[in-house]
Each structure stands twice: as C-alpha cells, then as structure tokens.
Amino acid sequence: MRSIATAALIGMSLGFGSVSYADTLLGIYVGGGSISYDLSGDFTDLEGGSNSIDFDDDLGLEGDSGSYFYIALEHGIPILPNVRFARSEIEASASVVLSDSIEFDDITFPAGA
C-alpha cells in the first residue's frame, strides 16, 4: 500500500511540475528605437600579407546610428510557441583617399588613388 501511495505522489508531482504559468493570457508588444554604434578595429589578410587595415584610420569608417523595431505576440497556450519579429537597420559606408598603399588578397590598392 505504501508503494502505491509513493508512486501516486511521484506521478502527481511530475504531472503538476509541467504546468505552464503565463504572465498574460494574451499580450501584443510593439516597440522600437535608435542605436548608436562605433566601428573600430582592424583586419589582416592572414594568407596574403602581414599588414593590418584599420577601419577608422585607413578606411574612414566611423560610428553612426541605426534604428530597430519589434513586434511580439505572447499567449498562455503551452503547446504553441510565442512569436517575436525584430528588425535592425545598421549600415556603414565611407569614401577615403588612401595615404598608404594597402595589400589585401594579393591585390595592391595604391596610395592616393
């Protein structure tokens, strides 16, 4: 009798342990904003050369700002997943006259060109 009660108690605890508690029955969230970022660092062509190319000093890439937004749908149905869609706009471009020659991937970009 004691083993049946123990098995029933374990079965009930496992059954109640998987109950999902949602913070809302149905929630729709929409938001967005602006983000400021800074491009910094350098990269090196490991196969072709040993000189590194700096984003800011050599290529003229600087920080800028971008935008983002999101839409989320949350619900209390444990079988179905919640849904979130997010999008970010981050892009950078630059134009610079090189002060030193740069070699990358066996291609030489001459200074002043």
The 8 nearest C-alpha neighbors of each residue, nearest first, counted from 0:
[[1, 3, 2, 4, 5, 6, 7, 8],
 [0, 2, 4, 3, 5, 6, 7, 8],
 [3, 1, 5, 4, 0, 6, 7, 8],
 [4, 2, 6, 0, 5, 1, 7, 8],
 [3, 5, 7, 1, 2, 6, 8, 0],
 [6, 4, 2, 8, 3, 7, 9, 1],
 [5, 7, 3, 9, 8, 4, 10, 2],
 [8, 6, 10, 4, 5, 9, 3, 11],
 [7, 9, 5, 11, 6, 10, 4, 12],
 [10, 8, 12, 6, 11, 7, 5, 13],
 [11, 9, 7, 13, 8, 12, 6, 14],
 [10, 12, 14, 8, 13, 9, 15, 7],
 [13, 11, 9, 15, 14, 10, 16, 8],
 [14, 12, 16, 10, 11, 15, 9, 17],
 [13, 15, 11, 12, 16, 17, 10, 18],
 [14, 16, 12, 17, 18, 13, 11, 10],
 [17, 15, 13, 14, 18, 12, 11, 19],
 [16, 18, 15, 14, 19, 13, 12, 20],
 [19, 17, 15, 16, 20, 14, 77, 13],
 [20, 18, 77, 17, 21, 75, 76, 16],
 [19, 21, 18, 22, 75, 77, 23, 76],
 [22, 20, 75, 23, 19, 24, 74, 76],
 [21, 23, 20, 24, 75, 74, 25, 73],
 [24, 22, 25, 21, 26, 75, 74, 73],
 [23, 25, 75, 74, 21, 26, 22, 73],
 [26, 24, 74, 23, 73, 75, 27, 72],
 [25, 27, 73, 72, 23, 74, 28, 24],
 [26, 28, 72, 71, 73, 29, 25, 70],
 [27, 29, 71, 70, 26, 72, 30, 69],
 [30, 28, 70, 69, 71, 27, 31, 68],
 [31, 29, 69, 68, 70, 28, 32, 67],
 [32, 30, 68, 67, 69, 29, 33, 66],
 [31, 33, 67, 66, 68, 34, 30, 65],
 [32, 34, 66, 65, 67, 64, 35, 31],
 [33, 35, 65, 64, 66, 36, 32, 67],
 [36, 34, 64, 63, 65, 33, 37, 62],
 [37, 35, 62, 63, 64, 34, 38, 65],
 [62, 36, 38, 39, 61, 63, 35, 64],
 [39, 37, 62, 61, 60, 36, 54, 40],
 [40, 38, 54, 37, 55, 41, 61, 53],
 [41, 39, 53, 54, 38, 42, 55, 52],
 [40, 42, 53, 52, 54, 51, 43, 39],
 [41, 43, 52, 51, 53, 44, 40, 54],
 [42, 44, 51, 45, 52, 50, 49, 41],
 [43, 45, 47, 46, 48, 103, 104, 49],
 [46, 44, 43, 47, 48, 49, 104, 42],
 [47, 45, 44, 48, 104, 49, 43, 105],
 [48, 46, 44, 104, 105, 45, 103, 49],
 [49, 47, 44, 50, 45, 46, 102, 103],
 [48, 50, 51, 45, 43, 44, 47, 46],
 [51, 49, 48, 43, 52, 44, 102, 101],
 [50, 52, 43, 42, 41, 49, 53, 44],
 [51, 53, 41, 42, 57, 43, 54, 50],
 [52, 54, 41, 57, 56, 55, 40, 51],
 [55, 53, 58, 60, 41, 39, 40, 57],
 [54, 56, 59, 60, 53, 58, 61, 57],
 [55, 57, 53, 59, 58, 54, 60, 52],
 [58, 56, 53, 55, 59, 54, 52, 97],
 [57, 59, 54, 60, 55, 56, 95, 53],
 [60, 58, 55, 56, 93, 57, 95, 61],
 [61, 59, 55, 54, 93, 58, 38, 92],
 [62, 60, 38, 55, 37, 59, 63, 39],
 [37, 63, 61, 38, 36, 60, 64, 35],
 [62, 64, 36, 35, 37, 61, 65, 91],
 [63, 65, 35, 34, 36, 33, 62, 66],
 [64, 66, 89, 34, 88, 33, 35, 63],
 [65, 67, 33, 88, 32, 87, 34, 64],
 [68, 66, 87, 31, 32, 86, 88, 33],
 [31, 69, 67, 30, 86, 85, 32, 87],
 [68, 70, 85, 30, 84, 29, 31, 86],
 [69, 71, 29, 84, 28, 83, 85, 30],
 [72, 70, 83, 28, 27, 82, 84, 29],
 [71, 73, 27, 82, 26, 81, 83, 28],
 [74, 72, 81, 26, 25, 27, 71, 82],
 [75, 73, 25, 24, 76, 26, 23, 81],
 [74, 76, 21, 24, 77, 23, 25, 73],
 [75, 77, 78, 74, 79, 80, 21, 24],
 [78, 76, 79, 75, 19, 80, 74, 18],
 [77, 79, 76, 80, 75, 19, 81, 74],
 [80, 78, 77, 76, 81, 74, 75, 82],
 [81, 79, 82, 78, 77, 76, 73, 74],
 [80, 82, 73, 72, 74, 79, 83, 71],
 [83, 81, 72, 71, 80, 73, 84, 70],
 [84, 82, 71, 70, 72, 85, 81, 69],
 [83, 85, 70, 69, 71, 82, 86, 68],
 [86, 84, 69, 68, 70, 83, 87, 67],
 [85, 87, 67, 68, 69, 88, 84, 66],
 [88, 86, 67, 66, 89, 68, 85, 65],
 [87, 89, 66, 65, 67, 90, 86, 64],
 [90, 88, 65, 87, 91, 66, 64, 63],
 [91, 89, 88, 92, 65, 63, 64, 87],
 [90, 92, 93, 89, 60, 63, 61, 62],
 [93, 91, 60, 90, 94, 59, 61, 58],
 [94, 92, 60, 59, 95, 91, 58, 61],
 [93, 95, 59, 92, 96, 58, 60, 97],
 [94, 96, 59, 97, 58, 93, 57, 98],
 [95, 97, 111, 112, 98, 94, 110, 58],
 [98, 96, 110, 111, 99, 95, 112, 57],
 [97, 99, 110, 111, 96, 100, 57, 109],
 [100, 98, 110, 97, 101, 109, 111, 57],
 [99, 101, 109, 110, 108, 102, 97, 107],
 [102, 100, 108, 107, 99, 103, 109, 52],
 [103, 101, 107, 106, 108, 105, 100, 104],
 [102, 104, 106, 105, 44, 107, 101, 47],
 [103, 105, 106, 47, 44, 102, 46, 48],
 [106, 104, 103, 47, 102, 107, 48, 46],
 [107, 105, 103, 104, 102, 108, 101, 47],
 [108, 106, 102, 101, 109, 103, 105, 100],
 [107, 109, 101, 100, 102, 106, 110, 112],
 [110, 108, 100, 112, 107, 111, 101, 99],
 [111, 109, 100, 99, 97, 98, 112, 108],
 [110, 112, 97, 96, 98, 109, 99, 100],
 [111, 110, 109, 96, 97, 108, 98, 100]]
